[in-house]
């Protein structure tokens, strides 16, 4: 009784309830409803029927906070990762054998002397960090699907981190026009392989990475979202295709400033969830299939990773320490 009285008086903070599981107040998301206002109509101009506009918008949550959707990005040409396959006017290698690594610039901003090469395919957008230093961004934020290579120096151990964004056409509610519907929730996926100068694999994406979600949409309501410890779990929420965005919600969390640095404590983040090639849907994408010898090496087979919900979780941060 004494504990209950203190809670009612506000002297002890009680838990916040979103879904069936109690949530710590500091992990309570902000919720917005409806479409965002477009602030940038598109980051890139790329012709062709497979191209989608990579627009950015701003939405105001019910608590008055404002959020950039699908994400606040560092999209600068000077940071573009080099191409493996880029259907928007970039290079389109048919295999790894066609690539002369000596012609790929080495990015030295993270320090160190040992040279590494990262091979990356992201659905849709990534930003690649080493020890908190941004070394490369995806030059094609939405579609057509592309893949990239980044050469860099570092000193082991180093922390590799990436911000991953599943882009959206209907800003603020996480949907796109697809499969004959105006509001289809898209899916994500990220695969990477890092090799040293001798060609030995030093890291692949798998469940040993940490992954945390920071933007979830679309949501029919709040109660399907379950938060336990560091897990922000939207798997009980509907991922149905719709012909209207009426009433759809989105959940937002602030991204920590130092999340990509080596000193950031990610112990509360869940382990990454892995997904198959079939689930992500890459078997018809040359930006992936041209390089299966690196992504699907039988000895070091990299897995697609994301948070537990590949469809509704739209901004995911991932981290791994390479030793």
N, C-alpha and C positions, 0 to 999 in steps of 0.2 A: 504494500500500500504506500509506504513512504517513497519508493522509487517512482510509482505512478504519479504521486502528487508533485514530485520534482519535475517530471516530464511536463505535466500540465502547466506548471508555473514557468516553464522555459529554462529552468536551471540545468537540466540535462537534456541534450538533444536526442530526440527519438529518431529512428530510421525513417527514410523516405520510401514510400512504396510506389514502384512503377508497375511491376508485374507481380506474379505470384511469389517472388523472392524479394526480401528486403534489400534496400540499396543504401550504401553509405552516402551521406549528403554530399561529400566532396566529389563523388562520381556521378551525381545526378546530371543528366544531359539537359540542354535547353531544347525545347520543342518549337518548331515552326510549322505553320500550316499554309498550304497553297504555294503557288508559283513565286519565284524570285523575280525581282526587277533586273532586266538585262543591263549590265554595265559595259561589257565588251561583246560585240556581236560575233567575233571569231578571232582566235589567235593566229590562224594560218589560213591562207587561200590555196586551195588545192582542188583542181577540177576533177571531173569524173563522177560516175554515179555511186562509187563507193565512199566518197568523201562526205563527212558530216561536219557541220560548223562547230568549232570548239569554243562555244560562247562561255562567258562568265557572268554571274549575277550576284545580287545581294538580297538576302531575305532577313526579315526581322522576326525574332522569336517572340513567344508570348510573354517572356520576362523582360522584353525590351532590348535584349542583346542583338547585335547584327552580325551576320555570318556571310562570308564569301562562299559561293557554291559554283561548281562542285568543290573547289579548293582555292586557297591563296597560293599561287604558284610563282616560281622564279623562272619565267619563260623568257630567256634572252638568247639571241642568236650566238653570242660569244660563248655560251655555255652548252650549245648543242652537242650531244654525243655524236661520234662518227657513225656512219651508216654501215650496217650489214645489208639491209634491204629497205629502201625507202621509195615508195611509189608516188611521192609528192615532189618529184624533180630531183631526188637524191640518187645516190649510187644503189645499184641493184645487183649484188654479187650472186652468182648462181651456186657457189659453194665456197667453203673455207679455202680451198686450193687456189682460188682466184685472188685472195687477199695477200698483199705484201705488207706484213706487219711493220716493216721498216718505214713505210709511208704513213703510218698512223701516228699522229703526234702523241707524245707522252706528257701527261699532265702531272706536274710536280708540286702543285700547291699544298698537298698534304705532307710534304717532306719525305724523308727517307731516301734510300738509294736503290732498294730492290724494285725491279720492274714487274708489274702484274698486268694481265689483260682480262677484262671482264666482257663476257658475251651476254647480251640481255634481250629478252623478248617480254614486252609488257602489254597487257590489255587493260586500260588503254595507255596510260601515261605514267612516267616515273621520273623521279629526281634522285640522283645517285651521290651519296656522301661517303667520304672516308674520314674518320675521326672528326666529324662535324664540319668538314670542308666540302662544299658543294662542287663536285667535279664535272657533272654532266646532267643535262636534262633531255628528255625525249623531244625530238624536233617535230613529231606528229602527235599532237595531244589526243586526237580522237581516232578517226579512220581516214584512209586505209591503214591496215595493220602494218607495222614496220618492226625492224629489229636493229640493234645497235652494238657497237664495240667501243670500249673505253680502255685506253692504256694509261697507267698511272704508276707513280712511285709511292712507296710507304715503307715503314719500319714495323716489323712484327713485334708483338701482336698489334693488330689494328682493328678498328671497328668499322664494318661496312653497314650502311643504313640506306634505306630507300623510302621515299614517300610514293605511294601508289594511288592512282586515281582512276576509278571507273567513271568515265565521262558521262554526261547526260544531255539530252536535247531539251527536255522539259525542266528547266532550271528550278532547283529547290525541292523537287519531288522525285528525283532519281529515276526518271523514265525516258524512253525514246520511242520513236516510231519504228515498229518492227513487226514482222509476221502478221501484217494486216491490221494491226492495232495501233492506236495513237499513243498508248501509255504501256509500253512493254518494259519491265525492269531488266536492264542489261546485266552482264556479268563481267568479272574481272579475271585476273590471273597474272602471275609474275614468275619468270624462271630466269636464273642466272648461273653462269659458270665462271669461276675465276681461276686463271692459270698463272704460274710463275714464268720467268723468262726461259726456263728449260722445257716448258710445255707440260709440266706436271700440274695436275689439278689440286688447288689448295682449298677451294670452297665450292659447294653447290647448294642451291636452294633445296631445303628439306625441312622436316619437322623440328630440327634443332634450332632453327631461327625463332626469334620472338616476333609476334605480330599483334598489333592493337588497332582497333577501328575507332574512327573519330567522326564519321558522318554516315548515318544510316537512313535510307529512303528507297522506296516509299513505305510508309507505315499506315495501316488502316486505323490504328489506335495505339495507345501507350502500353496497355497491359500485356501484350505479347512479348515485350522486351524484358528479358530477364538479366539482371546484373548481379553476379556473385563474385566478390573479391575483385579481381582485375578483368574478369570475363564479361564482355558486353555482348550478350547472346541474342541474336535476332532470328534464330532458326525456327522459332515457333510462329513467326509473323508470316503473313500471306505474301507470296511472290507471284500472284496471279496477274495475267495480262488484263488490262482494262482499256475501255474506250473513253474514259473520263478521268480527270485528276481531282474531281470534286472531293473535298474532305481529307485528302491525303496529307499525312504529317511527315516530318523529318526530325531526326535526333542529331544534335551537334555537341561535340566536346572540344574544348580548347586544346591546341597542340602545345606541349611544353617547349620552351625556347631552346633548351639544350638537348632535345631528344636524340639527335644524331651523334652526339659526342661520345667519346670513350668513357667518360666519367658518369654518364647518365645511368641511373639504377633502373633496369628493366625487369627486375625479378618478379614483379607483380603482373607483367604482361603474359598472356597465354603463349604457349608454343604455337608456331604457325601450323595451319591445317594444310595438308597436301591434297592435290586434285590431279586427276588423270588428264592426259591429252584430249581424250574424248569429251570429258566434262567441260573443259575450257573451249574446245572446238577449234583446234589448230591444224587439223589434217588437210584442210583445203587452203592454207595460207602459206604462200611461198616464202614469206618473211620468216617462217619457222621451218618448213619442210626442207628448204635449201640447206639447213644447218643442223640436221638431226644428228650428224656425227659428233657434234659438240654438246647439244642439249640432251640427246638420248644415248650417250655413250654407255654400252652395257656394263662397263666397269665402274663408271661414276655417273649414273643416270640422275640428272637434276630433275626435281619435281616442281610442278607449279605450286606456289604457295599463296596463301591469303589468310584472312581471318576465317572463322568457322562458316560464315555465310558469304559465298561467292557472288550472290545475286544482289542482296540488299545492302551490304556494307560497301560504301563507295569511296571512302578515303581510309587507307590502311597504311600504317607505318611498320616497317620491318627492320630488324637488326640482327647482326651476327658478329662475334669476335673471331677473327682469323689468327691462328697461332702458327 
